[in-house]
Every structure is written in C-alpha cells, then in structure tokens.
Amino acid sequence: MPEAKLPQTEQEWKLKLDPEQFRILRKKGTEMPGTGEYNKHQPDHGIYECAGCAAPLYRYDHKFESGCGWPAFFDAFPGAVSRHEDRSLGRIRTEITCTNCGGHLGHVFKGEGYGHPTDERHCVNSISIKFNDSAPAEDKINNK
C-alpha cells in the first residue's frame, strides 16, 4: 500500500532512500544493464511496487524476458505509471514515472515486435521497484 505521507524535499528523499535509489528514482539515473535484482526474475504470482512509495505498479504476469538487460513489462496497473517526453540524450524518448511519488522508473518503447497486447516494453530499473509476493495482484491494487 502506498505510503500515506511522502517525502516532500530532496533532503527528505535522501534520508529515505539509499544513495543508488536516490540517484535513479529522484535524479533519473539508469542502472547498468544486466545487474539488477529483477532482470531475470520470473515469479508465478505477486506484484512489483515502487521502491520509493510502495505503490503497486506491475502484475507478475505482465513481466517478460526481453533480453535488454533490465526488467521488462508490457503493461502496468491502470493509472500507476505516468509518461513524460524525455529529450535528454539528443533524441525523443518516453520516460515512465510512478504516478504516486514521481519516482523515475525507466522508459517505454513501442513497436518492437514482442507480440504482447500493448506492443510496448516498459524498460524499468530494478532498483526502482520491489517485488511483493504476499498478496494477489487483484487484492493489492484494490487495497483489500
């Protein structure tokens, strides 16, 4: 369940997050490919939550192996992930953030041919998410 009171300032976030989480979630960093805890994680139940605020983001069965070096999802819980234009590397990409706390998750790519219903790949930093296997996805998103 998302935290009731989120940090408001950069200093509060620094106290809540470890340095690498802060670099990625708050400063829009990227972890090295193939190094993240959830890159090859393929559970048979549970959800992935925001590491910054515990908001539910992705169902276990929306994760797929893309071979890109980061966890990949083809869909998110409705309204859980926000999209923003990102021109930071001299090209236009679509950044994805946690709608609840604004934490940087990664980027979304379309039309790569993975054959999923959305034809999207949410390329997510492992450090931006935490896996929760204690509640079925439907119960967690409905706050039961």
Summary of the structure (lengths in Angstrom):
residues: 144
radius of gyration: 14.4
end to end distance: 9.5
largest distance: 43.9
contacts: 415
relative contact order: 0.24
helix: 18%
strand: 28%
